[in-house]
Amino acid sequence: MTYRRLLLTAFAAALVAACATGPAPMAQMAPVSVADTLARTPQLSTLNGLVQRAGLVDMLRTGGPYTVFAPTNEAFQAVPAKTMAELAADPARLKAVLSYHVLPMRVAQADVKPGNAKSAEGSNLALSRAGDFVTVEDAMVQTTDIAASNGVIHTVDRVLIPPVRR
């Protein structure tokens, strides 16, 4: 057998063995900030754009720990166009709505206890858990415990609107 044929045979054997055992495990990436995790998650692209517009990126990148109940793109699509236009025209209101989705502490899914928690906006959020099901106000948590270096993200199926302060 020639050296070239021996080399090709060894390569083919290694390729077959690799395919049989599946892909090599990927190295675990260190978590990045909440802001950077939002930016890297395609299903949260609408939220990421609004966080940028509201000027919350620096807070979510350098502060913490935080828990973010992150509405998915589909959740934002369900918001009436008129409401989204009003939020886009009022940066202070947009910031308040987005801050209402943030707790100034880290709360993993397993740590959720029924009751109220104070949001970064200042209003209480009603949290509830039954087994693996978690709700925040009237939103269902869809994906839990997305790790970030300065907190945790849970995706939710609707946009939460804080109560009007008088």
C-alpha positions as CSV (number, residue, x, y, z in Angstrom):
1,M,0.0,0.0,0.0
2,T,1.4,3.4,-0.9
3,Y,1.8,6.1,1.7
4,R,-0.9,8.2,0.0
5,R,-3.4,5.3,0.0
6,L,-2.5,4.6,3.6
7,L,-3.1,8.2,4.5
8,L,-6.5,8.3,2.6
9,T,-7.6,5.1,4.3
10,A,-6.7,6.5,7.8
11,F,-8.6,9.7,7.0
12,A,-11.7,7.8,5.8
13,A,-11.6,5.6,8.9
14,A,-11.4,8.7,11.1
15,L,-14.3,10.4,9.2
16,V,-16.5,7.3,9.5
17,A,-15.7,7.1,13.3
18,A,-16.5,10.8,13.8
19,C,-19.8,10.4,11.9
20,A,-20.7,7.4,14.0
21,T,-20.1,9.1,17.3
22,G,-21.8,12.4,16.4
23,P,-20.4,15.8,16.5
24,A,-17.7,16.7,19.0
25,P,-19.1,18.6,22.0
26,M,-18.7,22.3,21.6
27,A,-16.8,24.2,24.3
28,Q,-19.1,26.0,26.7
29,M,-19.2,29.7,26.0
30,A,-19.0,31.9,29.0
31,P,-22.3,33.8,29.5
32,V,-22.4,37.4,28.2
33,S,-24.4,40.3,29.7
34,V,-28.2,40.4,29.5
35,A,-28.0,43.1,26.8
36,D,-25.6,41.0,24.7
37,T,-27.7,37.9,25.2
38,L,-30.8,39.8,23.9
39,A,-28.8,40.9,20.9
40,R,-27.7,37.4,20.1
41,T,-31.1,35.8,20.4
42,P,-33.1,36.0,17.1
43,Q,-36.5,35.5,18.7
44,L,-35.8,38.5,20.9
45,S,-34.8,40.9,18.1
46,T,-37.8,43.2,18.5
47,L,-37.1,43.5,22.3
48,N,-33.4,44.1,21.6
49,G,-34.2,47.0,19.2
50,L,-36.6,48.6,21.7
51,V,-34.0,48.2,24.5
52,Q,-31.6,50.2,22.3
53,R,-34.2,52.8,21.5
54,A,-35.1,53.2,25.2
55,G,-31.5,53.7,26.2
56,L,-31.4,50.6,28.4
57,V,-28.4,48.8,26.8
58,D,-25.8,50.1,29.2
59,M,-27.9,49.3,32.3
60,L,-28.5,45.7,31.1
61,R,-24.8,45.3,30.0
62,T,-23.0,46.6,33.1
63,G,-25.5,46.5,36.0
64,G,-27.2,43.7,37.7
65,P,-28.0,41.1,38.7
66,Y,-31.3,41.2,36.7
67,T,-34.1,38.9,35.7
68,V,-35.7,39.8,32.4
69,F,-39.1,38.5,31.4
70,A,-38.4,39.0,27.7
71,P,-41.4,39.2,25.3
72,T,-40.7,37.3,22.1
73,N,-41.0,38.8,18.6
74,E,-44.4,37.0,18.4
75,A,-45.5,38.7,21.7
76,F,-44.7,42.1,20.2
77,Q,-46.6,41.3,17.0
78,A,-49.7,40.7,19.1
79,V,-49.6,44.3,20.5
80,P,-51.9,46.7,18.6
81,A,-50.1,48.8,16.1
82,K,-51.5,52.0,17.7
83,T,-49.9,51.0,21.1
84,M,-46.6,50.3,19.5
85,A,-46.7,53.7,17.7
86,E,-47.5,55.4,21.0
87,L,-44.6,53.7,22.7
88,A,-42.2,54.6,19.8
89,A,-43.3,58.3,20.1
90,D,-42.8,58.4,23.9
91,P,-39.3,57.3,24.9
92,A,-40.1,57.7,28.6
93,R,-43.1,55.5,28.4
94,L,-41.2,52.9,26.3
95,K,-38.5,52.8,29.0
96,A,-41.1,52.4,31.7
97,V,-42.8,49.5,29.8
98,L,-39.5,47.7,29.2
99,S,-38.3,48.3,32.8
100,Y,-41.5,46.7,34.0
101,H,-40.2,43.4,32.5
102,V,-37.0,43.6,34.6
103,L,-36.5,42.6,38.2
104,P,-33.4,44.0,39.9
105,M,-32.3,40.6,41.1
106,R,-31.6,37.2,39.7
107,V,-34.5,34.8,39.9
108,A,-34.1,31.4,38.3
109,Q,-37.2,29.4,37.4
110,A,-36.7,27.1,40.4
111,D,-36.6,30.2,42.7
112,V,-39.9,31.7,41.6
113,K,-42.4,31.8,44.5
114,P,-46.0,33.0,44.2
115,G,-46.3,36.6,45.2
116,N,-45.2,40.0,44.1
117,A,-41.8,41.2,43.1
118,K,-40.8,44.9,42.5
119,S,-39.8,45.6,38.9
120,A,-37.1,48.0,37.9
121,E,-39.9,50.3,36.8
122,G,-41.1,50.4,40.4
123,S,-44.4,48.5,40.1
124,N,-45.1,45.1,41.5
125,L,-45.2,42.1,39.2
126,A,-47.3,39.1,40.2
127,L,-45.3,35.9,39.9
128,S,-46.7,32.4,40.1
129,R,-45.3,28.9,39.6
130,A,-47.1,25.5,39.4
131,G,-44.5,22.8,38.8
132,D,-42.5,23.8,35.8
133,F,-45.1,26.4,34.7
134,V,-44.3,30.0,35.5
135,T,-46.4,33.1,34.9
136,V,-45.7,36.7,35.4
137,E,-48.8,38.8,35.5
138,D,-50.9,37.3,32.7
139,A,-47.9,36.1,30.6
140,M,-46.7,32.5,30.4
141,V,-43.0,31.9,30.6
142,Q,-42.0,29.9,27.5
143,T,-38.2,29.4,27.9
144,T,-36.6,29.6,31.3
145,D,-33.1,30.3,32.7
146,I,-31.3,31.7,29.7
147,A,-28.0,32.5,31.5
148,A,-26.3,35.8,31.3
149,S,-23.2,37.1,33.1
150,N,-25.3,39.6,35.1
151,G,-28.6,37.8,35.4
152,V,-31.1,35.5,33.7
153,I,-33.7,35.8,31.0
154,H,-37.0,34.1,30.7
155,T,-39.0,34.5,27.5
156,V,-42.7,35.3,27.8
157,D,-45.6,35.1,25.4
158,R,-46.9,38.6,25.9
159,V,-45.9,42.2,26.5
160,L,-46.6,43.5,30.0
161,I,-47.9,47.0,30.5
162,P,-47.3,48.6,33.9
163,P,-50.3,50.0,35.8
164,V,-50.9,53.7,35.3
165,R,-49.5,55.7,38.2
166,R,-51.6,58.6,39.5
